[in-house]
Amino acid sequence: MIYKYDYLVIGSGIAGMSFALKVADNAKVAIICKSTLDEANTALAQGGVASVTNLEVDNFEKHIEDTMIAGDWLSKPEAVKKVVENAPAQIRELLKWGVGFDRKEDGEFDLHREGGHSEFRILHHADNTGYEIQQRLIEQVRKHPNIDIFEHHFAIEIITQHHLGKIVTRRTQDITCYGAYVLDEENDRVDKFLSKITVMATGGVGAVYQTTTNPLVATGDGIAMVYRAKGTVKDMEFIQFHPTALYNPGDRPNFLITEAMRGYGAVLRNLKGEEFMQKYDPRLSLAPRDIVARAIDSEMKQNGDDHVYLDVTHKDPEETKKHFPNIYAHCLGLGIDITKDYIPVAPAAHYLCGGIEVDENGESSISRLYAVGECSCTGLHGGNRLASNSLIEAVVYADAAANHARLQLPHLSFRDDVPDWNDDGTQHPEEMVLITQSIKEVNQIMATYVGIVRSNLRLDRAWNRLDILYEETEKLFKSSRASRAICELRNIINVGYLIMRQAKERKESRGLHYTIDYPPKK
């Protein structure tokens, strides 16, 4: 099948759907979704959306400084300024789309404060803000006449001059995207989606790791596709591990205990019941995520424990239930009453600060290809993401990309000489165990050697083991019919390599990248 759309959006989180809504009134848009619309990192974001709204005590300068500090001063000042100053307008847009942020009795927003923030500026919907946003956006895109949704479709590769017979290298200046080859899983065929403009909105990479808060669809597909197409990818070494994922062996993904709970007053304790954050940072449990995650990792290693505790038992039980109804219900289902019992927690891979490098318009190094949301590297996060900055970054840059793309669209046309996907001589893999076992090996390698604390020796060992898996997988891919499983394996190997290589290249401990070979300067 051949499809033609003005805009091809690959991914269906807050970034992809908000972009689609912003351009669809005067154009035809396709949203490619490898599972269903509601399975995205956005839906799992509990905390909220950061924006300056209470001007009596807060201002843009404070939010900018908090972001720069959290990012270890590696953030691009112009990107930080752009997101912070455009945030209020995008909050109004979310409200227009029906998102219901919690308000106090007087009608003002009920603002939370999270680690690294100097003021209360987190808009939220109970403790499932991301789910609320995802549902409201789904309602909007489903009823828009110009948006077509393709669920259970998996983008395999973006189409560039490479598919027209031209040799493309990282030095090629005019790489251009003409659409994508997409696997229709239900009909077991690879379709050709031609587009004037393509938008990568494929989310994060958490599923590269064994322990993650991300849905298992977060296999870094967009980043891997762009890297293979010779696009620029950067800052992949900065993987944010959420300090407090619920420790429940066998869970994957791991249930997230929002940072807002520590903002609310929850305290971290080791298994002896002792507070320990005073040993690591004067901000205690409200220190930035990288510091808290390393502190927990250190306590676990020193004591030989699998987890620590988060204690919220000293707070008013009814208030706790009101603020965190989903966490209360989920934990109660496991026999943990958070108003009386300590919550077992451990760090888990959570958020990627790097990705496909984009400019202020969300445009990548490949012409006619934009990237928005977690798969993109705008420069906002630098070495570490400030809590609740991700959702607002997604809508601010989706808006910037939409505004820029609308101006380009009239000057673009379809490339009609793109060949069909060629799978002659291939067959379905005889044994799925080859793929599933390789996925487990990648997860284990990344967790063991490229986790919260790294070293040159660990990274070298990861490199050697991933190299073997890469060779095996490429050979299998070339001889096999395209399937979601083999493509996801290929992508997590590419992403694992990028994280590891860019970690090896950074000869310092900075932000989320911590290596014992280059300890931070005192």
C-alpha positions in Angstrom: 0.0 0.0 0.0 1.1 3.6 -0.7 -0.2 6.4 1.5 0.3 10.1 0.9 0.0 12.7 3.7 1.0 16.3 4.1 2.3 15.4 7.6 3.4 12.0 8.9 3.6 12.0 12.7 5.4 8.9 14.1 4.3 8.6 17.7 1.2 9.4 19.8 2.2 11.0 23.1 1.6 14.6 24.0 4.2 15.9 21.5 2.9 14.0 18.5 -0.8 14.5 19.1 -0.4 18.2 20.0 1.6 18.8 16.8 -1.1 17.0 14.8 -3.8 19.1 16.2 -1.9 22.3 15.5 -1.4 21.6 11.8 -4.5 19.5 10.9 -7.0 22.3 10.1 -5.5 22.9 6.7 -3.7 19.7 5.9 -4.0 15.9 6.0 -2.2 14.2 8.9 -1.3 10.6 9.6 -0.5 9.5 13.2 1.5 6.2 13.3 1.2 4.4 16.5 2.9 1.1 17.1 0.4 -0.1 19.7 -2.7 1.9 20.7 -3.1 5.7 21.2 -3.1 5.4 25.0 0.1 3.5 25.4 2.7 6.3 25.7 5.1 7.7 28.3 2.8 10.7 28.6 0.0 8.6 30.1 2.4 7.4 32.9 3.6 10.9 33.9 2.2 11.4 37.4 3.7 14.6 38.7 2.5 17.4 36.4 3.5 20.3 34.1 5.8 23.0 35.2 4.8 26.6 34.4 5.0 30.0 36.0 1.4 30.9 36.9 1.6 32.4 40.4 3.2 35.7 39.6 2.9 37.0 43.2 5.9 34.8 44.2 7.2 33.2 41.0 8.7 34.5 37.8 10.4 33.3 34.6 13.9 34.1 36.0 13.4 31.7 38.9 12.2 28.9 36.6 15.1 29.5 34.2 17.6 29.4 37.0 16.1 26.2 38.5 16.3 24.5 35.1 19.9 25.6 34.5 21.0 24.4 38.0 19.3 21.0 37.5 20.9 20.6 34.1 24.4 21.2 35.6 24.7 24.3 33.4 24.8 22.2 30.3 21.4 23.4 29.2 21.2 25.7 26.2 20.0 29.1 27.7 18.0 30.0 24.6 16.1 26.7 24.8 15.4 27.1 28.5 14.2 30.7 27.9 12.0 29.5 25.1 10.3 26.8 27.1 9.8 28.8 30.3 8.5 31.9 28.6 6.1 30.0 26.2 4.8 27.7 28.9 1.8 29.8 30.1 0.4 30.1 26.5 0.7 26.3 26.1 -1.0 25.7 29.4 -3.9 27.8 28.0 -3.9 25.5 24.9 -4.1 22.4 27.1 -7.0 23.9 29.0 -8.7 24.7 25.7 -8.4 21.0 24.7 -10.2 20.1 27.9 -7.3 19.2 30.3 -8.6 19.5 33.9 -5.8 20.7 36.2 -6.7 20.6 39.9 -7.8 23.9 41.4 -8.3 25.2 45.0 -11.7 26.3 46.3 -11.0 29.8 45.2 -10.5 28.7 41.6 -6.7 29.2 41.5 -4.5 26.3 40.4 -3.5 23.9 43.2 0.2 24.1 42.6 2.7 21.4 43.7 6.4 21.8 44.3 8.9 19.1 43.2 12.7 18.5 43.7 14.9 21.3 42.2 12.1 23.8 42.0 12.4 27.0 44.1 8.6 27.7 44.0 5.3 25.9 43.8 4.7 25.8 40.1 3.6 22.3 39.1 0.1 22.1 37.6 -1.4 18.6 38.1 -4.5 16.4 37.9 -4.3 14.4 41.2 -1.4 12.0 40.7 -2.2 11.0 37.1 -1.6 14.2 35.1 -0.1 12.5 32.1 -3.1 10.2 31.8 -5.5 13.1 31.9 -3.6 15.0 29.2 -3.3 11.8 27.0 -7.1 11.1 27.3 -8.1 14.7 26.4 -5.7 14.8 23.4 -7.0 11.4 22.2 -10.5 12.7 22.3 -9.4 15.7 20.1 -7.4 13.8 17.5 -10.1 11.0 17.1 -12.8 13.6 16.2 -10.6 15.7 13.9 -11.7 15.0 10.3 -8.2 15.6 8.8 -6.3 13.2 11.2 -6.0 9.6 10.3 -4.8 7.2 13.1 -2.9 4.0 12.2 -2.7 1.9 15.4 -0.6 -1.3 15.4 1.7 0.2 12.7 5.4 0.2 13.3 7.8 2.6 11.5 10.8 0.6 10.3 12.9 3.2 8.6 12.5 6.8 7.4 12.9 7.2 3.6 15.9 9.3 2.4 18.1 9.5 -0.7 19.7 6.3 0.5 16.6 4.4 -0.7 16.9 6.0 -4.1 20.3 4.6 -4.6 22.4 7.5 -3.4 25.3 6.9 -1.0 24.5 8.8 2.2 27.1 9.3 4.9 27.3 11.5 8.1 29.1 14.1 5.9 26.3 14.3 3.3 24.9 17.8 3.5 21.4 17.5 1.9 19.9 14.4 3.5 16.1 14.7 3.1 13.2 12.7 4.5 10.4 11.7 2.2 8.3 9.6 4.6 8.7 6.2 6.1 8.4 2.4 5.5 5.8 1.2 8.0 4.9 -2.3 9.1 1.1 -3.0 9.1 1.1 -5.7 11.8 -2.4 -6.9 11.3 -1.9 -7.5 7.5 1.8 -8.5 7.9 3.0 -6.1 5.1 5.3 -3.1 4.9 3.5 0.0 3.5 5.0 3.1 2.0 4.0 6.4 3.7 5.0 9.3 1.6 4.9 12.7 3.3 5.9 16.3 2.7 6.9 16.7 6.3 7.7 13.9 8.8 7.6 14.4 12.6 9.4 12.0 15.0 7.6 11.8 18.3 8.5 8.3 19.4 9.3 9.0 23.0 12.0 7.6 25.2 14.3 4.7 25.6 13.5 3.2 29.1 12.9 -0.3 27.7 16.5 -0.5 26.8 17.1 -1.1 30.5 15.9 -4.0 32.6 14.3 -1.8 35.3 12.2 1.1 34.0 9.1 3.2 34.7 8.5 3.5 30.9 5.9 1.5 29.0 7.7 -1.3 27.1 7.0 0.4 23.8 9.8 2.9 24.8 12.5 1.3 22.7 14.0 4.4 21.2 12.7 3.7 17.7 12.8 7.2 16.4 16.3 7.9 17.6 17.5 4.6 16.1 15.9 5.3 12.8 17.4 8.8 12.6 20.8 7.6 13.6 20.7 4.9 10.9 19.7 7.6 8.4 22.8 9.6 9.4 21.0 12.2 11.4 22.6 13.9 14.4 22.0 12.4 17.9 23.5 13.9 21.0 23.6 13.8 24.8 22.5 10.1 25.0 24.7 9.5 28.1 22.3 11.6 30.2 19.7 8.9 31.3 17.6 10.0 34.2 16.9 7.3 36.7 13.8 8.0 38.7 14.8 7.6 42.3 11.6 6.2 43.6 10.0 3.4 41.5 7.9 1.0 43.5 10.1 -2.1 44.3 8.0 -5.1 43.4 10.1 -7.9 41.9 8.8 -9.2 38.6 7.2 -5.9 37.6 8.1 -4.5 34.2 7.5 -1.6 33.8 7.9 -0.5 37.4 5.1 1.6 39.0 6.2 5.2 39.5 6.0 6.8 42.9 5.9 10.5 41.9 8.4 13.0 43.0 5.5 15.1 44.1 5.2 12.8 47.1 8.7 14.0 48.3 7.5 17.5 47.7 4.5 16.7 49.9 6.8 15.7 52.7 7.7 12.0 52.2 11.1 11.0 53.7 13.6 8.5 52.4 14.8 5.8 54.9 17.1 2.8 54.6 15.9 -0.7 55.7 16.9 0.0 59.3 14.4 2.9 59.2 17.1 5.5 59.3 17.0 8.7 57.2 20.1 9.0 55.0 19.8 11.9 52.6 21.5 14.3 55.1 24.8 12.4 54.2 24.5 13.3 50.6 22.8 16.7 50.1 21.5 19.6 52.3 18.3 19.6 50.3 17.6 16.1 51.7 14.8 14.3 49.9 14.1 17.3 47.7 17.5 17.2 46.0 17.5 16.8 42.2 16.8 13.3 40.9 20.4 12.4 40.0 21.7 13.1 43.5 18.8 11.2 45.1 19.1 8.3 42.7 22.9 8.0 43.4 22.3 8.3 47.1 19.8 5.4 47.1 22.1 3.4 44.8 24.9 4.0 47.3 22.8 3.0 50.3 21.6 -0.2 48.6 25.2 -1.1 47.6 26.6 -0.4 51.1 24.0 -2.4 52.9 23.4 -5.1 50.3 19.8 -4.2 50.0 17.5 -4.4 46.9 15.6 -1.2 47.9 15.0 1.6 50.4 11.8 3.0 51.8 9.8 6.1 51.2 7.9 7.2 54.4 4.8 9.3 54.2 3.2 7.8 57.4 3.7 11.1 59.4 1.3 13.0 57.0 -2.4 13.3 57.4 -3.9 10.0 56.0 -6.9 11.7 54.4 -4.8 14.3 52.8 -2.4 11.7 51.5 -5.3 9.7 49.9 -6.6 12.9 48.4 -3.3 13.9 46.8 -2.2 10.5 45.7 -5.3 8.3 45.0 -3.8 6.1 42.3 -0.6 5.5 44.3 -2.7 4.7 47.4 -4.9 2.3 45.5 -2.0 0.6 43.6 0.0 0.0 46.8 -3.0 -1.1 48.7 -3.6 -3.8 46.1 -0.1 -5.1 47.0 -0.8 -5.1 50.7 0.9 -1.7 51.4 -1.2 1.0 53.1 1.0 4.0 52.4 -0.7 5.9 55.3 0.6 3.3 57.7 3.4 1.4 55.9 6.7 2.4 54.4 6.8 2.2 50.6 9.7 0.0 49.1 11.4 2.0 46.3 14.4 1.7 44.1 15.8 3.7 41.1 14.6 2.8 37.6 15.4 4.2 34.1 13.0 7.0 33.6 13.8 9.8 31.1 16.2 10.6 28.3 17.7 14.1 28.3 19.4 13.6 24.9 18.1 12.4 21.6 17.7 13.7 18.0 19.3 17.1 17.9 16.9 19.8 16.8 17.0 23.6 16.4 14.7 26.2 17.9 12.0 25.1 15.4 12.2 21.4 16.3 13.9 20.7 12.9 16.5 17.9 12.8 19.7 17.8 10.8 17.7 15.9 8.1 15.6 18.2 5.9 11.8 17.9 6.2 12.2 15.9 9.4 11.2 17.4 12.8 11.6 15.7 16.2 9.5 16.6 19.3 9.1 15.3 22.8 11.4 12.9 24.6 13.1 11.6 21.4 14.4 15.1 20.7 17.3 16.9 22.1 16.3 20.6 22.3 19.0 21.6 24.8 16.5 22.3 27.5 17.5 19.5 29.9 21.3 19.7 29.6 22.8 17.1 32.0 19.6 16.4 34.0 15.9 17.2 33.6 14.2 19.3 36.1 11.0 17.6 37.3 7.9 18.2 35.3 9.7 20.2 32.5 9.2 17.3 30.0 5.5 17.7 29.3 5.7 21.4 28.9 8.8 21.1 26.6 6.8 18.7 24.4 3.9 21.1 23.8 6.2 24.2 23.4 8.4 22.6 20.8 5.4 20.9 19.1 4.0 24.4 18.7 7.3 25.8 17.4 7.6 22.9 14.9 4.0 23.3 13.8 4.4 27.1 13.2 7.6 26.5 11.2 6.3 23.4 9.2 3.2 25.2 8.1 5.3 27.8 6.4 7.4 25.1 4.6 4.5 23.0 3.4 3.4 25.0 0.4 6.9 24.7 -1.1 7.1 20.9 -0.8 6.0 18.0 -2.9 5.9 14.2 -2.7 8.8 12.1 -3.9 7.0 9.6 -6.2 10.1 7.6 -7.3 10.6 5.9 -3.9 10.8 2.1 -4.3 8.6 -0.3 -2.4 10.0 -2.1 0.6 12.0 -5.1 -0.7 11.8 -8.3 1.4 12.5 -10.8 -1.4 14.2 -13.9 -0.1 13.3 -13.3 3.5 11.3 -15.5 5.9 9.8 -15.3 9.4 12.4 -16.2 12.0 12.2 -19.8 12.9 12.7 -19.3 16.6 11.3 -16.2 18.4 13.5 -17.2 21.4 16.5 -15.8 19.4 15.0 -12.4 19.6 13.5 -12.5 23.1 16.8 -13.8 24.5 18.8 -11.1 22.8 16.4 -8.4 24.2 17.0 -9.8 27.7 20.7 -9.7 27.2 20.6 -6.0 26.0 18.5 -5.1 29.1 21.0 -6.9 31.4 24.1 -5.4 29.8 22.7 -1.8 30.1 21.5 -2.3 33.7 24.8 -3.8 34.8 27.4 -1.7 32.9 25.7 1.5 31.8 23.5 2.4 34.8 23.6 5.1 37.5 27.3 4.7 38.2 29.7 3.9 35.3 33.4 3.2 34.6 35.6 2.9 31.6 35.9 -0.8 32.3 32.2 -1.3 32.5 31.6 0.6 29.3 34.2 -1.4 27.5 32.6 -4.6 28.6 29.2 -3.4 27.4 30.7 -2.3 24.1 32.2 -5.8 23.5 29.0 -7.6 24.4 26.7 -5.3 22.4 28.9 -5.6 19.4 28.3 -9.4 19.3 24.5 -8.9 19.6 24.6 -6.2 16.9 26.3 -8.5 14.3 23.9 -11.4 15.1 20.8 -9.1 14.9 21.8 -7.4 11.6 22.3 -10.8 10.1 18.9 -12.0 11.4 17.2 -8.8 10.2 18.5 -9.1 6.7 17.2 -12.7 6.4 13.9 -12.2 8.1 10.5 -10.7 7.2 10.0 -7.4 9.1 8.4 -7.9 12.5 7.9 -5.5 15.4 10.1 -7.8 17.6 13.1 -7.9 15.4 12.8 -4.1 14.7 12.6 -3.3 18.4 15.6 -5.5 19.1 17.6 -3.7 16.4 16.6 -0.3 17.8 17.5 -1.0 21.4 20.9 -2.3 20.3 21.4 1.0 18.3 20.3 3.1 21.3 22.3 1.1 23.8 25.4 1.7 21.6 24.7 5.4 21.4 24.3 5.7 25.2 27.5 3.8 25.8 29.6 5.5 23.1 28.6 9.0 24.2 29.2 8.0 27.8 32.7 6.9 26.8 33.3 10.3 25.1 32.4 12.4 28.1 35.5 12.4 30.2 33.9 13.9 33.3 31.1 13.2 35.8 28.4 15.7 34.9 24.7 15.8 35.5 23.3 12.3 35.1 26.5 10.8 33.8 28.6 9.7 36.8 31.8 7.7 36.3 34.2 6.5 39.0 37.1 7.2 36.6 36.4 10.9 36.5 34.9 11.7 39.9 33.3 15.2 40.3 35.5 18.0 41.4 35.0 19.0 45.0 
